C-alpha cells in the first residue's frame, strides 16, 4: 500500500513538472505574440506615414504635370507654326527652282535659234530681223535668271534658318512631352504603391486580429496550466527513444526550418519545429511509441496531435486535415495517426512537426533518422 501511495505521489510530481514546463513555454509564446503585435502595429503606423507622404507627392506631381502640359501645348503650337513657316519657304524655293529650270531650257532654245540664224545670215549675207528679237529675249532671260538666282539664295538662307528654328522648337516640345510622360508614370507608380500599402495594412490588421485571438487562447491555456500543482525539482526518468533515431512523420520538402524566422511587415517569429510540404491527405505516422495527450483543433495549428513518449519527449503534428487517433490512444512507432492538410495558419499543404524535450522545443533534425 505504501509503495502504491509513493507511486501516485511520484506521478503527481511528474505531471506537475510537465505542467510547469508547459506553462513556461506557453508564457514565452504569449510574450512573443505580444512582441509581434507591437511590431505589426508599428508597421501600420509607418505605412500610414508613408501613405501621407505619397499623397503629398502625388498632389505635387500632378501640379507639376499640369504646368508641364500647359508648356507642352505651347511648345507644340510653336513647333507647328515653325514647321508651317518652313514648309512655306520650301514650297516657294521649289517654285523658284522650277522657274529657273524652265528659264534655262528657254535660254538654251534661244541660243540654238540664234546660232542657226547666224549661220543662215552668214551664208546669205543678209540681216534678219529675228536676230535682234532673239538677242533681246536672251538678254531678258539672263536678267530673269539672275533675279531668280538671288531669290533662290535668299530662300535657301530662310529655309536653313527656319529649319533650325523648327528643330529647336520641336526639341523643346519633345522634352516637355518626355517630362509629362515621366510625371504621369510617377503618379501611376505612386498610386500603385498606395494600393499596395493599403493591401499591406489590411493584411497587417488581419495578422493582428489573428495574433490577438491566439494570445487569448494561450492566455486561457496558461491560466489552466497555472492552476495545476507545480514542482520544478522533478527530472524526467529518461531522455531516450525506443531507438537511436525517431521516424520521419512523412517524407517531403522542408519549407520552413527550426529557429527564428523574419517575416513580412518587420515581424519575426520563432519556429518551434519544421514545416514539410506534401500533398494534402498524405499519411502522417507517429515518430515513436507513446500516448496521445492532445487531439483536436488548436488556433493557428489547425487540427493538432501531441504524443507523450513517456521519456521526457513530446512530438507535435499540426495542420492536419484529419486525425485518425483520439486523446488517450496508445500508438506505436510508424503507426498512421493523421492525414496531412492545410488547416490553421498553413500557407500551403504541409505538416508542422515539433519535438519537445521536457516541454521545450528542440531541433527535430537532431533526432530524425
Residue, then its C-alpha position, 0 to 999 in steps of 0.5 A: x500500500x505504501x509503495x502504491x501511495x509513493x507511486x501516485x505521489x511520484x506521478x503527481x510530481x511528474x505531471x506537475x513538472x510537465x505542467x510547469x514546463x508547459x506553462x513556461x513555454x506557453x508564457x514565452x509564446x504569449x510574450x512573443x505574440x505580444x512582441x509581434x503585435x507591437x511590431x505589426x502595429x508599428x508597421x501600420x503606423x509607418x505605412x500610414x506615414x508613408x501613405x501621407x507622404x505619397x499623397x503629398x507627392x502625388x498632389x505635387x506631381x500632378x501640379x507639376x504635370x499640369x504646368x508641364x502640359x500647359x508648356x507642352x501645348x505651347x511648345x507644340x503650337x510653336x513647333x507647328x507654326x515653325x514647321x508651317x513657316x518652313x514648309x512655306x519657304x520650301x514650297x516657294x524655293x521649289x517654285x523658284x527652282x522650277x522657274x529657273x529650270x524652265x528659264x534655262x531650257x528657254x535660254x538654251x532654245x534661244x541660243x540654238x535659234x540664234x546660232x542657226x540664224x547666224x549661220x543662215x545670215x552668214x551664208x546669205x549675207x543678209x540681216x534678219x530681223x529675228x536676230x535682234x528679237x532673239x538677242x533681246x529675249x536672251x538678254x531678258x532671260x539672263x536678267x530673269x535668271x539672275x533675279x531668280x538666282x538671288x531669290x533662290x539664295x535668299x530662300x535657301x538662307x530662310x529655309x536653313x534658318x527656319x529649319x533650325x528654328x523648327x528643330x529647336x522648337x520641336x526639341x523643346x516640345x519633345x522634352x516637355x512631352x518626355x517630362x509629362x510622360x515621366x510625371x504621369x508614370x510617377x503618379x501611376x507608380x505612386x498610386x500603385x504603391x498606395x494600393x499596395x500599402x493599403x493591401x499591406x495594412x489590411x493584411x497587417x490588421x488581419x495578422x493582428x486580429x489573428x495574433x490577438x485571438x491566439x494570445x487569448x487562447x494561450x492566455x486561457x491555456x496558461x491560466x489552466x496550466x497555472x492552476x495545476x500543482x507545480x514542482x520544478x525539482x522533478x527530472x524526467x526518468x529518461x531522455x531516450x527513444x525506443x531507438x537511436x533515431x525517431x521516424x520521419x512523420x512523412x517524407x517531403x520538402x522542408x519549407x520552413x526550418x527550426x529557429x527564428x524566422x523574419x517575416x513580412x511587415x518587420x515581424x519575426x517569429x520563432x519556429x518551434x519545429x519544421x514545416x514539410x510540404x506534401x500533398x494534402x491527405x498524405x499519411x502522417x505516422x507517429x515518430x515513436x511509441x507513446x500516448x496521445x495527450x492532445x487531439x483536436x483543433x488548436x488556433x493557428x495549428x489547425x487540427x493538432x496531435x501531441x504524443x507523450x513518449x513517456x521519456x521526457x519527449x513530446x512530438x507535435x503534428x499540426x495542420x492536419x486535415x484529419x486525425x485518425x487517433x483520439x486523446x488517450x490512444x496508445x500508438x506505436x512507432x510508424x503507426x498512421x495517426x493523421x492525414x496531412x492538410x492545410x488547416x490553421x495558419x498553413x500557407x500551403x499543404x504541409x505538416x508542422x512537426x515539433x519535438x519537445x524535450x521536457x516541454x521545450x522545443x528542440x531541433x527535430x533534425x537532431x533526432x530524425x533518422 
